[in-house]
């Protein structure tokens, strides 16, 4: 047991990287150490999707992450300034379309992918419920569409004035949650439905690292990620705003790297 940057863990090394004043941690994904990236001042971390490390993308100033649809990593698209994500319809990844200036997503009706309809001046999508094609409903003055999830017809809910719809994740119907005024939806990671968390005013989502769903933690008012490094879950720390040179350091452009408490065979930073 060794002292690693103030955290006692069974781990060979902990790699800490400072990117423009924000501490990010290295991750081990399939034996490869990947680091955070900086996209227009925002540090994003890689995710592992079916053995492939994907990173965030920037679409008109918004950082979006890939989604996994039937083993294929799809990325968001930009439609008239709005970032939309693909949907899966009968094994095919479809993207949103623009209808009357509004971005709508395709739906499947009787085996055919259909697009939105206009109802009383509002774009709604038809759905098939119990074998009948139905149209939107009005909820608190907003037209919402029913959904059939696990054989039950569910309707939208209103969260902080925004109408959200349920999603089916791993056979369970989940609804959006309101975190810091933003409606977030659950994600399915490694067969477990996880929801966003609010850390220091920022909504973060769980990530899957080496088969374990981990969430962010807030350490010294800095949002860092818990990560599984060399089989041990370690936490990144920001040490009073500076990466302390405790065990060794190496200068790479503007990146300050540190590895601490070398125990046993070194695997990182050689």
Secondary structure by P-SEA (a helix, b strand, c coil): ccccccccccccbbbbbbcccbbbbbbbcccbbbbbbbcccbbbbbbbcccbbbbbbbcccbbbbbbbcccbbbbbbbcccbbbbbbbcccbbbbbbbcccbbbbbbbccccbbbbbbcccbbbbbbbccccbbbbbbcccbbbbbbbcccbbbbbbbcccbbbbbbbcccbbbbbbbcccbbbbbbbcccbbbbbbbcccbbbbbbbccccbbbbbbcccbbbbbccccccbbbbbbccccccccccccccccbbbbbccccccccccc
